[in-house]
């Protein structure tokens, strides 16, 4: 926008009301003759805004007076606020810097998390996955009363959502963690603290005696359970009772939910992955999972058992319909029934560990990594040099499926050799 010449003027209602709008693409600045430094800037659309223009430490600085333009901001009020700003500048303070600091210090944890999930990039340069973004924002949801009159727990970070991230204290964080362990469990409480730590680090927030910082003495720290680390004993028990668990699943009425759990056990998928698969994704005995956790595609070369399940659930469905019309709540409910029936602790996500524990005894490490779609940059040998053929991988999935069925039949043959 071009600047038109500035003018001196005694600000009065009559004078300001009579000011013409400048030419399109230009603006005009008027200087008040009564308060030195007070300006009125008029834009081409007729907006009239008060400013103070002074120098702070030799540098020019223009400070907006009030939040509203003229005539909402009156002349007397503008002069009064302009004098206060001029006095602040005379003391060597930058009003704009103070505003920026005040705005930054008022950033609540809720706002900080919303910006974090929108802007944060992973180490690979990609934005956070949708599931991660949803998990983080769900932590801020406040408790509420349902239509049935029940009170929800709210997210584990809800009690801190309205607080400034720059004003959080060590005691508030520790109290929140203790409360979350009771309300949400140890793993969810750790996940909340892991999220909080990441957000505070993203904004460079330093908290005295921060319980999430390794520099704080150990007695005052919160010890966060590593992500993905589940208690091993339930997995060991489930693996040892594989035949019991599988027979219990097979004796339940056949449904999309029971098929879904069986499919997880046969393929080693993460619980959320098959729920995104469409009926039309089943092609030539294969299903390709897109944008998995490690941001790569993963093709499942289905065993005979897994293929039968997929075909049964795809039958009579349009290509754009979900292969498994199952909700996590339904899967968890059936998992609870299985636990009650077998005495084995079980939730759907344990099927991945169950698959890995079973496959580890049956196939080579390289094939196991291929079946699990597991990649590590540090593993240069398997990542860059060793490629497993489709036949090897398909045989691996088939061997796991056969072993599961044999376990249920109490007819497990000795493992002779890895693929």
Sine and cosine of phi, psi and omega as CSV:
sin_phi,cos_phi,sin_psi,cos_psi,sin_omega,cos_omega
0.00,0.00,0.74,-0.67,0.00,-1.00
-0.98,0.20,0.56,-0.83,0.01,-1.00
-1.00,-0.10,0.76,-0.65,0.10,-1.00
-1.00,-0.04,0.25,-0.97,-0.01,-1.00
-0.84,0.54,0.53,-0.85,0.04,-1.00
-1.00,-0.03,0.35,-0.94,-0.06,-1.00
-0.66,-0.75,0.46,-0.89,0.12,-0.99
-1.00,-0.09,0.62,-0.78,-0.10,-0.99
-0.36,-0.93,0.64,-0.77,0.14,-0.99
-0.99,0.15,0.89,-0.45,-0.09,-1.00
-0.95,0.31,0.89,-0.45,0.15,-0.99
-0.70,-0.71,0.30,-0.95,-0.01,-1.00
-0.86,0.51,-0.71,0.70,-0.03,-1.00
-0.88,0.47,-0.67,0.74,-0.04,-1.00
-0.92,0.39,-0.69,0.72,-0.05,-1.00
-0.95,0.32,-0.58,0.81,0.03,-1.00
-0.91,0.42,-0.48,0.88,-0.08,-1.00
-1.00,0.05,-0.10,0.99,-0.05,-1.00
-0.91,0.42,0.73,-0.68,0.00,-1.00
-0.99,0.16,0.38,-0.93,0.11,-0.99
-0.98,0.19,0.67,-0.74,0.00,-1.00
-0.95,0.30,0.07,-1.00,0.02,-1.00
-0.90,0.43,0.50,-0.87,0.04,-1.00
-0.80,0.60,0.69,-0.72,0.02,-1.00
1.00,0.08,0.09,1.00,0.01,-1.00
-0.77,-0.64,0.19,-0.98,0.13,-0.99
-0.57,-0.82,0.39,-0.92,-0.02,-1.00
-0.84,-0.54,0.66,-0.75,0.02,-1.00
-0.93,-0.37,0.76,-0.65,0.04,-1.00
-0.90,-0.43,0.68,-0.73,-0.02,-1.00
-0.95,-0.30,0.76,-0.65,0.01,-1.00
-0.96,0.29,0.71,-0.70,0.00,-1.00
-0.99,0.15,-0.23,0.97,-0.05,-1.00
-1.00,-0.08,-0.56,0.83,0.02,-1.00
-0.86,-0.51,0.95,-0.30,-0.04,-1.00
-0.91,0.41,0.83,-0.56,-0.01,-1.00
0.96,-0.30,-0.28,0.96,0.01,-1.00
-0.99,0.12,0.77,-0.64,-0.02,-1.00
-0.83,-0.56,0.33,-0.94,0.20,-0.98
-0.77,-0.64,0.85,-0.52,0.00,-1.00
-0.97,-0.26,0.78,-0.63,-0.03,-1.00
-0.91,-0.42,0.82,-0.57,-0.01,-1.00
-0.99,-0.12,0.12,-0.99,-0.07,-1.00
-0.90,0.44,-0.43,0.90,0.02,-1.00
-1.00,0.02,0.13,0.99,0.09,-1.00
1.00,0.00,0.05,1.00,0.01,-1.00
-0.95,0.30,0.74,-0.67,-0.05,-1.00
-0.86,-0.50,0.91,-0.42,-0.11,-0.99
-0.82,-0.57,0.71,-0.71,0.03,-1.00
-0.99,0.11,0.64,-0.77,0.08,-1.00
-0.64,-0.77,0.36,-0.93,0.24,-0.97
-0.93,-0.37,0.76,-0.64,0.03,-1.00
-0.88,-0.48,0.91,-0.41,0.00,-1.00
-0.61,-0.79,-0.01,-1.00,0.08,-1.00
-0.92,-0.38,0.74,-0.68,0.04,-1.00
-0.91,-0.41,0.93,-0.37,-0.04,-1.00
0.88,0.47,0.55,0.84,0.01,-1.00
1.00,0.08,-0.14,0.99,0.00,-1.00
-0.98,-0.20,0.73,-0.69,0.01,-1.00
-0.92,0.40,0.63,-0.78,0.01,-1.00
-0.60,-0.80,0.76,-0.65,0.05,-1.00
-0.94,-0.34,0.82,-0.57,-0.08,-1.00
-0.88,-0.48,0.82,-0.58,0.05,-1.00
-0.93,0.36,0.68,-0.73,0.00,-1.00
-0.99,-0.14,0.91,-0.42,0.01,-1.00
0.97,0.25,0.02,-1.00,-0.04,-1.00
-0.98,-0.18,-0.21,0.98,-0.12,-0.99
-0.81,-0.59,0.45,-0.89,0.04,-1.00
-0.98,0.21,0.14,-0.99,0.13,-0.99
-0.95,0.31,0.64,-0.77,0.20,0.98
-0.99,-0.12,0.07,1.00,0.05,-1.00
-0.87,0.49,-0.69,0.73,0.17,-0.99
-1.00,0.06,0.93,-0.37,-0.05,-1.00
-0.97,0.24,0.25,-0.97,-0.05,-1.00
-0.91,0.41,-0.73,0.69,-0.02,-1.00
-0.88,0.47,-0.68,0.73,0.02,-1.00
-0.91,0.42,-0.63,0.78,0.02,-1.00
-0.89,0.45,-0.68,0.74,0.01,-1.00
-0.91,0.42,-0.64,0.77,-0.01,-1.00
-0.90,0.43,-0.73,0.68,0.00,-1.00
-0.94,0.35,-0.53,0.85,0.03,-1.00
-0.90,0.43,-0.64,0.77,0.02,-1.00
-0.90,0.44,-0.63,0.78,0.02,-1.00
-0.91,0.42,-0.63,0.77,0.03,-1.00
-0.92,0.40,-0.68,0.73,0.00,-1.00
-0.88,0.47,-0.63,0.78,0.04,-1.00
-0.90,0.43,-0.65,0.76,0.02,-1.00
-0.89,0.46,-0.67,0.74,0.02,-1.00
-0.91,0.42,-0.63,0.78,0.01,-1.00
-0.88,0.47,-0.47,0.88,0.03,-1.00
-0.99,0.15,0.01,1.00,0.04,-1.00
1.00,0.02,0.21,0.98,-0.01,-1.00
-0.99,-0.14,0.55,-0.83,0.06,-1.00
-0.99,-0.13,0.94,-0.34,0.01,-1.00
-0.84,0.54,-0.63,0.78,0.00,-1.00
-0.91,0.40,-0.63,0.78,0.04,-1.00
-0.91,0.42,-0.64,0.77,0.03,-1.00
-0.90,0.45,-0.67,0.74,0.03,-1.00
-0.88,0.47,-0.68,0.73,-0.01,-1.00
-0.89,0.45,-0.67,0.74,0.00,-1.00
-0.92,0.40,-0.66,0.75,0.01,-1.00
-0.89,0.45,-0.68,0.74,0.01,-1.00
-0.90,0.44,-0.67,0.74,0.00,-1.00
-0.91,0.42,-0.67,0.75,-0.03,-1.00
-0.94,0.34,-0.28,0.96,0.00,-1.00
-1.00,-0.04,0.03,1.00,-0.01,-1.00
-0.92,0.39,0.91,-0.42,-0.02,-1.00
-0.98,0.19,0.31,-0.95,0.04,-1.00
-0.88,0.48,-0.62,0.78,0.03,-1.00
-0.86,0.51,-0.72,0.69,0.02,-1.00
-0.91,0.41,-0.63,0.77,-0.02,-1.00
-0.89,0.45,-0.67,0.75,0.01,-1.00
-0.92,0.40,-0.66,0.75,0.01,-1.00
-0.87,0.50,-0.68,0.73,0.02,-1.00
-0.94,0.35,-0.62,0.79,-0.02,-1.00
-0.87,0.49,-0.76,0.65,-0.06,-1.00
-0.93,0.36,-0.40,0.92,0.00,-1.00
-0.99,0.14,-0.53,0.85,-0.16,-0.99
-0.93,-0.38,-0.35,0.94,-0.11,-0.99
-0.92,0.40,0.71,-0.70,0.08,-1.00
-0.93,-0.36,0.59,-0.81,0.06,-1.00
-0.97,0.26,0.07,-1.00,0.00,-1.00
-0.88,0.47,-0.44,0.90,0.00,-1.00
-1.00,0.09,0.10,1.00,0.05,-1.00
1.00,0.03,-0.11,0.99,-0.01,-1.00
-1.00,-0.03,0.40,-0.92,0.06,-1.00
-0.94,0.35,0.30,-0.95,0.03,-1.00
-0.87,0.49,0.53,-0.85,0.03,-1.00
-0.93,0.36,0.43,-0.90,-0.05,-1.00
-0.84,0.54,-0.65,0.76,0.01,-1.00
-0.87,0.50,-0.68,0.73,0.01,-1.00
-0.91,0.42,-0.69,0.73,0.01,-1.00
-0.87,0.49,-0.68,0.73,0.01,-1.00
-0.91,0.42,-0.64,0.77,0.03,-1.00
-0.87,0.49,-0.70,0.71,-0.05,-1.00
-0.92,0.40,-0.72,0.70,-0.03,-1.00
-0.94,0.34,-0.50,0.87,0.03,-1.00
-0.91,0.42,-0.41,0.91,0.01,-1.00
-0.92,0.39,-0.26,0.97,-0.05,-1.00
-0.99,-0.12,-0.14,0.99,-0.08,-1.00
-0.89,0.45,0.78,-0.62,-0.02,-1.00
-0.97,0.25,0.37,-0.93,0.09,-1.00
-0.88,0.48,0.49,-0.87,0.00,-1.00
-0.53,-0.85,0.23,-0.97,0.04,-1.00
-0.98,-0.18,0.85,-0.53,-0.02,-1.00
-0.97,0.25,0.17,-0.99,0.01,-1.00
-0.89,0.45,-0.35,0.94,0.03,-1.00
-1.00,-0.04,0.10,0.99,0.06,-1.00
1.00,0.09,0.22,0.97,0.02,-1.00
-1.00,-0.10,0.57,-0.82,0.03,-1.00
-1.00,-0.02,0.80,-0.60,0.07,-1.00
-0.99,0.10,0.36,-0.93,-0.05,-1.00
-0.97,0.24,-0.44,0.90,-0.10,-0.99
0.98,0.18,0.15,-0.99,0.00,-1.00
-0.96,0.26,0.41,-0.91,-0.05,-1.00
-0.92,0.39,-0.26,0.97,0.06,-1.00
-0.95,-0.33,0.17,0.98,-0.08,-1.00
-0.88,0.48,-0.61,0.79,-0.06,-1.00
-0.93,0.38,-0.31,0.95,0.00,-1.00
-0.97,-0.25,-0.08,1.00,-0.16,-0.99
-0.85,0.52,-0.59,0.81,-0.06,-1.00
-1.00,0.00,0.03,1.00,-0.04,-1.00
-1.00,-0.03,0.54,-0.84,0.06,-1.00
-0.91,0.41,0.71,-0.71,0.00,-1.00
-0.92,0.40,-0.36,0.93,0.01,-1.00
-1.00,0.07,-0.13,0.99,-0.01,-1.00
-0.93,-0.36,0.04,1.00,0.01,-1.00
-0.91,0.42,0.59,-0.81,0.02,-1.00
-0.92,-0.40,0.32,-0.95,0.02,-1.00
-0.87,0.49,-0.65,0.76,-0.02,-1.00
-0.91,0.42,-0.63,0.77,0.02,-1.00
-0.89,0.46,-0.66,0.75,-0.01,-1.00
-0.92,0.39,-0.70,0.72,-0.01,-1.00
-0.92,0.40,-0.65,0.76,0.03,-1.00
-0.89,0.46,-0.65,0.76,0.03,-1.00
-0.89,0.46,-0.67,0.74,-0.01,-1.00
-0.90,0.43,-0.69,0.73,0.01,-1.00
-0.88,0.47,-0.69,0.72,0.00,-1.00
-0.90,0.44,-0.65,0.76,-0.03,-1.00
-0.92,0.40,-0.55,0.83,0.02,-1.00
-0.88,0.47,-0.55,0.83,0.02,-1.00
-0.98,0.18,-0.72,0.70,-0.09,-1.00
-0.98,0.20,-0.63,0.78,-0.16,-0.99
-0.90,-0.44,-0.20,0.98,-0.03,-1.00
0.99,-0.11,0.32,-0.95,-0.10,-0.99
-0.90,0.44,-0.69,0.73,-0.06,-1.00
-0.92,0.40,-0.70,0.71,0.00,-1.00
-0.93,0.38,-0.58,0.82,0.05,-1.00
-0.90,0.44,-0.65,0.76,0.04,-1.00
-0.91,0.41,-0.64,0.77,0.02,-1.00
-0.88,0.47,-0.64,0.77,0.02,-1.00
-0.90,0.44,-0.68,0.73,0.00,-1.00
-0.93,0.36,-0.58,0.82,0.07,-1.00
-0.89,0.46,-0.67,0.74,0.04,-1.00
-0.91,0.42,-0.73,0.69,0.00,-1.00
-0.87,0.50,-0.68,0.73,0.02,-1.00
-0.87,0.49,-0.68,0.73,-0.02,-1.00
-0.90,0.43,-0.66,0.75,-0.02,-1.00
-0.93,0.38,-0.69,0.72,0.01,-1.00
-0.90,0.44,-0.63,0.78,0.04,-1.00
-0.92,0.40,-0.62,0.78,0.00,-1.00
-0.86,0.51,-0.60,0.80,-0.01,-1.00
-0.99,-0.11,0.05,1.00,0.04,-1.00
0.92,0.38,0.51,0.86,-0.04,-1.00
-0.98,0.18,0.77,-0.63,0.04,-1.00
-0.94,-0.35,0.84,-0.54,-0.01,-1.00
-0.91,-0.41,0.79,-0.61,0.04,-1.00
-0.83,0.55,0.76,-0.65,-0.01,-1.00
0.82,0.57,0.65,0.76,-0.03,-1.00
-0.82,0.58,0.88,-0.48,-0.04,-1.00
-0.95,0.31,-0.11,0.99,0.02,-1.00
-0.98,-0.20,0.01,1.00,-0.06,-1.00
-0.98,-0.21,0.72,-0.69,-0.02,-1.00
-0.91,0.41,-0.34,0.94,0.00,-1.00
-0.97,0.25,-0.30,0.96,0.05,-1.00
-0.96,0.27,0.60,-0.80,-0.04,-1.00
-0.85,0.53,0.57,-0.82,-0.15,-0.99
-0.84,0.55,-0.59,0.81,-0.04,-1.00
-0.89,0.45,-0.39,0.92,-0.04,-1.00
-0.96,-0.27,0.13,0.99,-0.06,-1.00
-0.99,-0.11,0.43,-0.90,0.18,-0.98
-1.00,-0.07,0.81,-0.59,-0.02,-1.00
-1.00,-0.08,0.92,-0.40,-0.10,-1.00
-1.00,0.00,0.79,-0.61,0.08,-1.00
-0.92,0.39,0.73,-0.68,-0.02,-1.00
-0.88,0.47,0.62,-0.79,0.00,-1.00
-0.89,0.46,0.67,-0.74,0.07,-1.00
0.99,0.12,-0.08,1.00,0.00,-1.00
-1.00,-0.05,0.94,-0.34,0.00,-1.00
-0.97,-0.25,0.42,-0.91,0.07,-1.00
-0.83,0.56,0.73,-0.68,-0.12,-0.99
-0.99,0.14,-0.46,0.89,-0.09,-1.00
-0.87,0.50,-0.71,0.70,0.03,-1.00
-0.86,0.50,-0.58,0.81,0.02,-1.00
-0.92,0.39,-0.67,0.75,0.01,-1.00
-0.88,0.48,-0.69,0.72,-0.01,-1.00
-0.91,0.41,-0.65,0.76,0.01,-1.00
-0.91,0.42,-0.67,0.74,0.01,-1.00
-0.90,0.44,-0.65,0.76,0.02,-1.00
-0.92,0.38,-0.53,0.85,0.01,-1.00
-0.98,-0.18,0.47,0.88,-0.06,-1.00
-0.80,0.60,-0.72,0.69,-0.03,-1.00
-0.90,0.45,-0.67,0.74,0.03,-1.00
-0.88,0.47,-0.72,0.69,-0.03,-1.00
-0.90,0.44,-0.70,0.71,-0.05,-1.00
-0.92,0.38,-0.64,0.77,0.03,-1.00
-0.89,0.45,-0.63,0.78,0.01,-1.00
-0.90,0.43,-0.65,0.76,0.02,-1.00
-0.91,0.42,-0.65,0.76,-0.04,-1.00
-0.95,0.31,-0.41,0.91,0.01,-1.00
-0.99,0.11,-0.17,0.99,0.05,-1.00
-0.98,0.21,0.46,-0.89,0.02,-1.00
-0.81,0.58,0.73,-0.68,0.01,-1.00
-0.91,0.42,0.76,-0.65,-0.02,-1.00
-0.44,-0.90,0.14,-0.99,0.05,-1.00
-0.87,0.49,-0.55,0.84,-0.03,-1.00
-0.95,0.32,-0.73,0.68,0.02,-1.00
-0.91,0.42,-0.61,0.79,0.07,-1.00
-0.89,0.46,-0.64,0.77,-0.01,-1.00
-0.88,0.47,-0.73,0.68,0.01,-1.00
-0.90,0.43,-0.64,0.77,0.03,-1.00
-0.90,0.43,-0.64,0.77,0.01,-1.00
-0.89,0.46,-0.65,0.76,0.05,-1.00
-0.87,0.49,-0.70,0.71,-0.02,-1.00
-0.91,0.42,-0.57,0.82,-0.03,-1.00
-0.98,0.20,-0.42,0.91,-0.14,-0.99
-0.93,-0.37,-0.40,0.92,-0.05,-1.00
0.98,0.21,0.27,0.96,0.02,-1.00
-0.92,0.40,0.38,-0.92,0.23,-0.97
-0.96,0.29,0.54,-0.84,-0.12,-0.99
-0.81,0.58,-0.56,0.83,-0.06,-1.00
-0.99,0.17,-0.30,0.95,-0.12,-0.99
-0.93,0.37,-0.75,0.67,0.00,-1.00
-0.91,0.41,-0.39,0.92,-0.02,-1.00
-0.94,0.33,-0.24,0.97,0.04,-1.00
-1.00,-0.09,-0.17,0.99,-0.07,-1.00
-0.96,0.27,0.68,-0.73,0.07,-1.00
-0.99,-0.13,0.37,-0.93,0.01,-1.00
-0.85,0.52,-0.59,0.81,-0.01,-1.00
-0.96,0.29,-0.14,0.99,0.03,-1.00
-0.98,0.22,-0.23,0.97,0.02,-1.00
-0.99,0.14,0.95,-0.33,-0.06,-1.00
-0.68,-0.73,0.84,-0.55,0.07,-1.00
0.79,0.61,0.66,0.75,0.05,-1.00
0.96,0.27,0.30,0.95,-0.02,-1.00
-0.75,-0.66,0.46,-0.89,0.13,-0.99
-0.71,-0.71,0.79,-0.61,0.03,-1.00
-0.98,-0.22,0.85,-0.52,0.06,-1.00
-1.00,0.05,0.80,-0.60,-0.06,-1.00
-0.99,-0.14,0.58,-0.81,0.10,-1.00
0.76,0.65,0.87,0.49,0.02,-1.00
-0.96,0.27,-0.11,-0.99,-0.09,-1.00
-0.84,0.54,-0.61,0.79,0.01,-1.00
-1.00,0.00,0.27,0.96,0.08,-1.00
0.93,0.37,0.33,0.94,0.08,-1.00
-0.90,-0.43,0.32,-0.95,0.09,-1.00
-1.00,0.09,0.48,-0.87,-0.07,-1.00
-0.67,-0.74,0.88,-0.47,-0.02,-1.00
-1.00,-0.06,0.83,-0.56,0.07,-1.00
-1.00,0.00,0.89,-0.46,0.07,-1.00
-1.00,-0.07,1.00,-0.06,-0.27,-0.96
-0.92,0.40,0.68,-0.73,0.15,-0.99
-0.93,0.37,0.19,-0.98,0.02,-1.00
-0.85,0.52,-0.65,0.76,-0.04,-1.00
-0.93,0.37,-0.70,0.71,0.00,-1.00
-0.92,0.38,-0.60,0.80,0.02,-1.00
-0.90,0.44,-0.66,0.75,0.02,-1.00
-0.87,0.49,-0.65,0.76,0.03,-1.00
-0.90,0.43,-0.72,0.69,-0.01,-1.00
-0.88,0.47,-0.70,0.72,0.00,-1.00
-0.90,0.43,-0.63,0.77,0.00,-1.00
-0.90,0.44,-0.63,0.78,-0.03,-1.00
-0.99,0.14,-0.32,0.95,0.04,-1.00
-1.00,0.06,-0.28,0.96,-0.07,-1.00
-0.86,0.51,0.74,-0.67,0.04,-1.00
0.93,0.38,0.20,0.98,0.02,-1.00
-0.97,-0.23,0.54,-0.84,0.11,-0.99
-0.95,0.33,0.39,-0.92,-0.06,-1.00
-0.87,0.50,-0.44,0.90,-0.05,-1.00
-1.00,-0.02,0.01,1.00,0.02,-1.00
-1.00,0.08,0.44,-0.90,0.03,-1.00
-0.91,0.42,0.66,-0.75,0.03,-1.00
-0.92,0.40,-0.71,0.70,0.03,-1.00
-0.92,-0.40,0.95,-0.33,0.04,-1.00
-1.00,0.03,0.96,0.30,-0.10,-1.00
-0.77,-0.64,0.63,-0.77,0.10,-1.00
-0.98,-0.20,0.46,-0.89,0.06,-1.00
-0.82,0.57,-0.57,0.82,0.00,-1.00
-0.90,0.44,-0.65,0.76,0.02,-1.00
-0.91,0.41,-0.67,0.74,0.01,-1.00
-0.90,0.43,-0.66,0.76,0.01,-1.00
-0.91,0.40,-0.59,0.81,0.00,-1.00
-0.90,0.43,-0.70,0.71,0.01,-1.00
-0.93,0.38,-0.59,0.81,0.05,-1.00
-0.88,0.48,-0.63,0.78,0.04,-1.00
-0.90,0.44,-0.65,0.76,0.05,-1.00
-0.89,0.46,-0.67,0.74,0.02,-1.00
-0.89,0.46,-0.66,0.75,0.02,-1.00
-0.88,0.47,-0.69,0.73,-0.01,-1.00
-0.91,0.41,-0.57,0.82,-0.07,-1.00
-0.98,0.22,-0.55,0.83,-0.10,-0.99
-0.97,-0.26,-0.34,0.94,-0.10,-1.00
0.98,0.19,0.13,0.99,0.01,-1.00
-0.98,-0.20,0.78,-0.62,0.06,-1.00
-0.90,0.44,0.77,-0.64,-0.06,-1.00
-0.42,-0.91,0.72,-0.69,0.20,-0.98
-0.71,-0.70,0.40,-0.92,-0.11,-0.99
-0.80,0.60,-0.60,0.80,-0.07,-1.00
-0.93,0.35,-0.22,0.97,0.03,-1.00
-0.95,0.30,-0.27,0.96,-0.02,-1.00
-0.90,0.44,-0.50,0.87,0.00,-1.00
-0.92,0.38,-0.70,0.72,0.05,-1.00
-0.92,0.39,-0.59,0.81,0.03,-1.00
-0.89,0.46,-0.69,0.72,0.03,-1.00
-0.88,0.48,-0.73,0.68,-0.04,-1.00
-0.90,0.44,-0.66,0.75,0.00,-1.00
-0.90,0.43,-0.60,0.80,0.02,-1.00
-0.95,0.30,-0.74,0.68,-0.06,-1.00
-0.91,0.41,-0.53,0.85,-0.05,-1.00
-0.86,0.51,-0.48,0.88,0.01,-1.00
-0.99,0.11,-0.22,0.98,-0.18,-0.98
-0.93,-0.37,-0.44,0.90,-0.12,-0.99
-0.76,-0.65,0.21,-0.98,0.04,-1.00
-0.95,0.32,0.28,-0.96,-0.02,-1.00
-0.89,0.46,-0.62,0.78,0.00,-1.00
-0.90,0.44,-0.66,0.75,0.04,-1.00
-0.92,0.39,-0.65,0.76,0.01,-1.00
-0.85,0.52,-0.68,0.73,0.03,-1.00
-0.88,0.48,-0.62,0.78,0.02,-1.00
-0.92,0.39,-0.65,0.76,0.01,-1.00
-0.91,0.41,-0.58,0.81,-0.07,-1.00
-1.00,0.02,-0.12,0.99,-0.08,-1.00
0.82,0.57,0.74,0.67,-0.05,-1.00
-0.96,-0.28,0.82,-0.58,-0.04,-1.00
-0.72,-0.69,0.67,-0.74,0.08,-1.00
-0.76,-0.66,0.74,-0.68,0.02,-1.00
-0.88,0.48,-0.51,0.86,-0.03,-1.00
-0.95,0.31,-0.34,0.94,-0.02,-1.00
-1.00,-0.01,0.96,0.28,-0.11,-0.99
-0.92,0.40,-0.54,0.84,-0.06,-1.00
-0.89,0.45,-0.79,0.61,-0.03,-1.00
-0.97,0.24,-0.51,0.86,-0.07,-1.00
-0.97,0.23,-0.65,0.76,-0.16,-0.99
-0.96,-0.27,-0.34,0.94,-0.15,-0.99
-0.86,-0.50,-0.61,0.79,-0.10,-0.99
-1.00,-0.10,0.86,-0.50,0.04,-1.00
-0.88,-0.47,0.78,-0.62,0.03,-1.00
-1.00,-0.07,0.65,-0.76,-0.02,-1.00
-0.97,0.24,0.29,-0.96,0.05,-1.00
-0.88,0.48,-0.61,0.79,0.00,-1.00
-0.89,0.46,-0.65,0.76,0.01,-1.00
-0.90,0.43,-0.69,0.73,-0.03,-1.00
-0.93,0.36,-0.69,0.72,0.00,-1.00
-0.88,0.47,-0.65,0.76,0.03,-1.00
-0.90,0.44,-0.56,0.83,0.03,-1.00
-0.91,0.42,-0.74,0.68,0.04,-1.00
-0.88,0.48,-0.64,0.77,-0.01,-1.00
-0.91,0.40,-0.62,0.78,-0.03,-1.00
-0.91,0.41,-0.63,0.78,0.04,-1.00
-0.91,0.42,-0.71,0.70,-0.02,-1.00
-0.88,0.47,-0.69,0.72,0.01,-1.00
-0.89,0.45,-0.63,0.77,-0.01,-1.00
-0.91,0.42,-0.65,0.76,0.01,-1.00
-0.88,0.47,-0.72,0.69,0.00,-1.00
-0.91,0.41,-0.62,0.78,0.02,-1.00
-0.91,0.41,-0.58,0.81,0.02,-1.00
-0.89,0.45,-0.64,0.77,0.01,-1.00
-0.93,0.37,-0.44,0.90,0.00,-1.00
-1.00,-0.01,0.09,1.00,-0.05,-1.00
0.82,0.57,0.63,0.78,-0.06,-1.00
-0.68,-0.73,0.77,0.64,-0.02,-1.00
-0.98,0.20,0.87,-0.49,0.01,-1.00
-0.99,0.12,0.49,-0.87,0.03,-1.00
-0.86,0.51,0.60,-0.80,0.01,-1.00
-0.98,0.18,0.88,-0.47,-0.11,-0.99
-1.00,0.00,-0.65,0.76,-0.07,-1.00
-0.27,-0.96,0.55,-0.83,0.00,-1.00
-0.99,0.16,0.48,-0.88,0.02,-1.00
-0.95,0.31,0.00,0.00,0.00,0.00
